[in-house]
Amino acid sequence: MKAPTGALRLEAQAETQSMNSKTDNVVIIGGGPAGSALGCYLSKAGIKNTIYEAANHPRAHVGESMVMSSVQVFDEIGFLPVLEREGFVKKHGASWHPPVSKGEADIAFSEFPSPHVKQDYTYHVDRQKFDLLMLKHAESLGTKVYQGVSATKVLFDENNYACGVRMRFAEQEIDVPARLVVDASGRQTLLGKQLKVKKNDPIFDQFAVHAWFENVDKSKKASSEYIHIYFLPVERGWAWQIPITHEITSMGIVAEKAVFKGGRLQPGEYFQKYVDSNPDLAHAMRNAKRVNDFKLEGDYSYKMDTFAGNGFVLIGDAARFVDPIFSSGVSVALFSAKYSAERIKYAFENNDFSEAALKPYEVKLRSGTEIWYEFIRLYYKLLPAFTHFIKSKKHRIEVLRLLQGEVFDRRDVPVLDAMRKFIHTVETTPGHMFAGVLSDISID
Ligand SMILES: Cc1cc2nc3c(=O)[nH]c(=O)nc-3n(C[C@H](O)[C@H](O)[C@H](O)COP(=O)(O)OP(=O)(O)OC[C@H]3O[C@@H](n4cnc5c(N)ncnc54)[C@H](O)[C@@H]3O)c2cc1C
């Protein structure tokens, strides 16, 4: 992988001179899962592309548990053998723990084989390692990669087409021409901010405090390699337990930002307070030893008004981020890469890089992420009655389909209607057993 040296300058100058500011290169800003997966798809299609990554991998990142649908993309880009070779923890299912020490609800992915995936498990990953491997995989397929190079601005020509990116490295700036610009900068949302199309979510303002631990007791659990979600007795509060290796477990506490701010506690105190609030969680953590610093994440629910325009697309978190409750983020990033690659291929074949040519990507991604969003909104409304819903014979398989990430290319999702109906019944039935547990989120 190339260091940010004079090579970048020479290459950019050569591109500019030889093509008179016209280049056939796709410039991808950001080498997270979205950028790397897109690099893979484009390189496989024979389309020249370069990733410029601000950090130097390996770099830490939140987002360690994958949903099943991710496996489809890993398979298509030839990354599955790498995941298997590196021995990432296999994720066979998920388990939810209500605030009292009974009524755990589990799902196993083998119950409903995903039509596009040939295995009944996905992975939990150490993102430092995983992201580096994905970036290297893109490079092995033909993507050029520069690390330690920050994009500062997307450049537009006189016809208002994106035509390049201003990069900064070693305190110098250089303009790199592009036939098409892809913003895969994650929650930095470089282009969304530049175009002023970023809208924060009106409902969700969640906040996470997380760290890695040793000695988390998994003996009480249906499976030590499931993801475990614990409900906390606070508005939209939950905790995650994700095995990163057989020794290390990622633990995170999530609640509304106001809960964290209002408590005026140090991150460690805040974390412990909510660990103690769920008996199953407290049991799992009773001998746990923290092995790295607490990290804080907030302000992470938003969407862009547009994901595609003349000469540009936004993918992954740079386009839309909902909420991590169902571990959907990396899957959305991967599918945004897949679907944008299809339209970028079309653009090259037809020499048409207009918004109209790229827009079908946005339509597809938006409809899938809206299904995730609606599922998450209803989930928060129902929480903690959600376990009751997972256990329902009638709806279980449909809930499972959603939890596996089957949100794209779907016309209707009957289970969402059923959830709305259930909520309505609870709200309109005097003395309903779940009346006291519905959240105050509006679902109108
Ligand atoms: C609390 C929390 C928990 C989560 N848990 C999960 C989970 O369990 N499972 C899951 O699937 N998802 C989870 N997510 C979501 C997940 O982290 C993201 O959806 C995923 O990382 C998106 O990938 P991406 O490639 O779009 O962005 P990123 O992974 O953020 O990658 C973007 C890259 O762009 C680089 N970059 C940024 N700005 C620039 C610039 N100006 N120039 C060049 N490079 C730049 C960054 O350094 C970074 O490497 C969670 C998120 C949060 C907040």
The ligand as a Gaussian input file, in Angstrom:
#p B3LYP/6-31G(d) Opt

LIG

0 1
 C      -22.247000       2.686000      18.532000
 C      -22.184000       2.012000      17.192000
 C      -22.200000       0.620000      17.103000
 C      -22.167000      -0.006000      15.857000
 N      -22.227000      -1.370000      15.799000
 C      -22.274000      -1.978000      14.589000
 C      -22.315000      -3.400000      14.484000
 O      -22.283000      -4.128000      15.474000
 N      -22.375000      -3.940000      13.238000
 C      -22.380000      -3.173000      12.109000
 O      -22.466000      -3.715000      11.009000
 N      -22.291000      -1.835000      12.188000
 C      -22.230000      -1.222000      13.381000
 N      -22.104000       0.128000      13.445000
 C      -22.038000       0.869000      12.183000
 C      -20.667000       0.790000      11.500000
 O      -19.699000       1.332000      12.380000
 C      -20.706000       1.566000      10.199000
 O      -21.962000       1.471000       9.589000
 C      -19.643000       1.115000       9.190000
 O      -18.353000       1.268000       9.714000
 C      -19.784000       1.945000       7.893000
 O      -18.712000       1.721000       7.012000
 P      -18.222000       2.900000       6.058000
 O      -17.157000       2.317000       5.192000
 O      -19.366000       3.580000       5.448000
 O      -17.588000       3.985000       7.045000
 P      -16.296000       3.839000       7.980000
 O      -16.141000       2.467000       8.429000
 O      -16.426000       4.898000       9.002000
 O      -15.104000       4.189000       7.015000
 C      -14.911000       5.500000       6.538000
 C      -13.427000       5.704000       6.279000
 O      -13.265000       6.981000       5.673000
 C      -12.096000       7.588000       6.204000
 N      -12.254000       9.034000       6.031000
 C      -13.072000       9.854000       6.726000
 N      -12.955000      11.116000       6.277000
 C      -12.044000      11.069000       5.271000
 C      -11.496000      12.061000       4.416000
 N      -11.867000      13.357000       4.512000
 N      -10.568000      11.691000       3.490000
 C      -10.191000      10.390000       3.385000
 N      -10.675000       9.414000       4.185000
 C      -11.594000       9.748000       5.102000
 C      -12.082000       7.153000       7.655000
 O      -10.780000       7.227000       8.199000
 C      -12.618000       5.729000       7.560000
 O      -11.567000       4.781000       7.468000
 C      -22.100000       0.773000      14.669000
 C      -22.039000       2.150000      14.760000
 C      -22.080000       2.783000      15.991000
 C      -22.042000       4.278000      16.047000

